[in-house]
Amino acid sequence: MTTMNDLLYPGNATDFFSRRPFPAFDPSTSAYCPANALWLAELSRLAYRHDHEEETPPPQPTQTGFLEKAGCTKRQFFLSHETNTQALLAEFGGATPFAVLAFRGTEQNIKDFIIDLTLGKINRTDGKIDVHKGFKLALDSVWNDIETALKKIDCPIFFTGHSLGAALATLAAARHAPTALYTFGSPRVGDADFVASLKHITGIVHRVVDDQDIVATVPPEAFGFQHIGTPHRLVDATARSISSPLDGLDAPPKFLADHAPVNYVDRL
């Protein structure tokens, strides 16, 4: 059963990379790959975990420790105290090395809530590319450091993120085309002109949506926002049951439970 902790505090988990076997990642393809989607969903979940960059002492095991256990090195952690925006850059070695840039989604932080709610105005008549004002502000706050780090990457790189992190990964892909972009539970990011401006990377944008995840329905299309990329919808095949009334108090409704990062990992 999904709990409110799974939904609101995914970084508190201690079971990263251990809930199921992980098949080999294929860095040679930009096409949708279930194995790659699974890895990137887990890295998007791990991006929520704090490490020494944010807490002293950090929660144990550390984010860095989980990454090392999965066979990769944390190259850099990006953090803006101004907007509470975070991203993780990790590199996997071996015969076919690759890198992953994973953006963190919304935490229980007032700065994140402000970013999410700062839609801005989508003007559908002036021919200008418009995007969600808050998402752009959040990415701008860390972009200079990210751009500098990306210039040093000489292997395939995949962008990813969950929720707000998915939106930021999409905006990042508009500025620096990755090998592929995988988003999980992404809100809409920009208008039709923004989507059209990314036609050169549309084929490498894989938008994964878990069943009834409500975040994938906002901001509304009526406000001028549109999705980008090929949708891949996951199906919740489990029979949900509540063993007691007390269990039910900690169980979010399905449209919220389907947004929990752990459910993306389990259903891929």
Sequence and secondary structure as in RCSB ss.txt:
>XXXX:A:sequence
MTTMNDLLYPGNATDFFSRRPFPAFDPSTSAYCPANALWLAELSRLAYRHDHEEETPPPQPTQTGFLEKAGCTKR
QFFLSHETNTQALLAEFGGATPFAVLAFRGTEQNIKDFIIDLTLGKINRTDGKIDVHKGFKLALDSVWNDIETAL
KKIDCPIFFTGHSLGAALATLAAARHAPTALYTFGSPRVGDADFVASLKHITGIVHRVVDDQDIVATVPPEAFGF
QHIGTPHRLVDATARSISSPLDGLDAPPKFLADHAPVNYVDRL
>XXXX:A:secstr
   HHHHH GGG S TTTSS      TT  S  HHHHHHHHHHHHHTTS  TTT SS  SS HHHHHHHTTEEEE
EEEEETTTTEEEEEEEE SSS EEEEEE    S HHHHHHHH      SSS    B HHHHHHHHHHHHHHHHHH
TT  S EEEEEETHHHHHHHHHHHHS  SEEEEES    B HHHHHHTTTTGGGEEEEEETT GGGG S GGGT 
B  SEEEEE   S    SSHHHHHT   HHHHTT HHHHHHH 
